[in-house]
Amino acid sequence: MKVKVFDEMHEKDLEQSVNDFLDEIGNKFVDIKYQVSIAMFSEEQIYCFTAMILYNK
């Protein structure tokens, strides 16, 4: 079993990255974990969209 982690600043970028990878590995994926983090830097909100895909080799 292997793990692939994605980290993007925009949800649409994460969606594209995950979809591209799923197309690449076919039906070998086992599970997908998704998380959103928000941080404040000065007056700016920073979002971090992450996904972890567990898949068979």
C-alpha positions in Angstrom: 0.0 0.0 0.0 1.2 3.5 -0.7 0.2 7.1 0.2 0.0 10.2 -1.9 -0.5 13.6 -0.3 -1.8 16.8 -2.0 -1.6 20.3 -0.7 -3.2 23.3 -2.5 -4.2 26.8 -1.7 -7.4 26.6 -3.7 -10.1 23.9 -3.6 -10.4 23.8 -7.4 -6.6 23.1 -7.7 -6.9 20.3 -5.2 -9.8 18.9 -7.1 -7.9 18.9 -10.3 -4.7 17.3 -8.7 -6.7 14.5 -7.1 -8.8 13.8 -10.2 -5.6 13.6 -12.3 -4.0 11.2 -9.9 -7.1 9.0 -9.7 -7.2 8.8 -13.5 -3.5 7.8 -13.3 -4.0 4.9 -10.8 -7.3 3.7 -11.9 -9.4 1.7 -9.4 -6.4 1.0 -7.0 -7.4 3.6 -4.4 -8.5 2.5 -1.0 -9.4 5.7 0.8 -9.3 9.4 0.6 -8.9 11.8 3.6 -9.7 15.5 3.1 -8.9 18.5 5.4 -9.2 22.3 5.3 -7.0 24.5 7.5 -7.4 28.3 7.9 -4.8 30.6 9.3 -4.6 34.4 9.8 -1.5 36.3 8.6 -1.9 40.0 9.4 -5.2 40.8 7.8 -5.1 37.9 5.3 -6.8 34.6 5.7 -4.8 31.7 4.3 -6.5 28.5 3.4 -4.8 25.1 3.0 -6.7 22.3 1.3 -5.2 18.9 1.7 -6.0 15.3 0.6 -4.3 12.0 1.3 -5.0 9.1 -0.9 -4.3 5.5 0.2 -3.9 3.2 -2.7 -2.5 -0.2 -3.7 0.6 -0.5 -5.8 
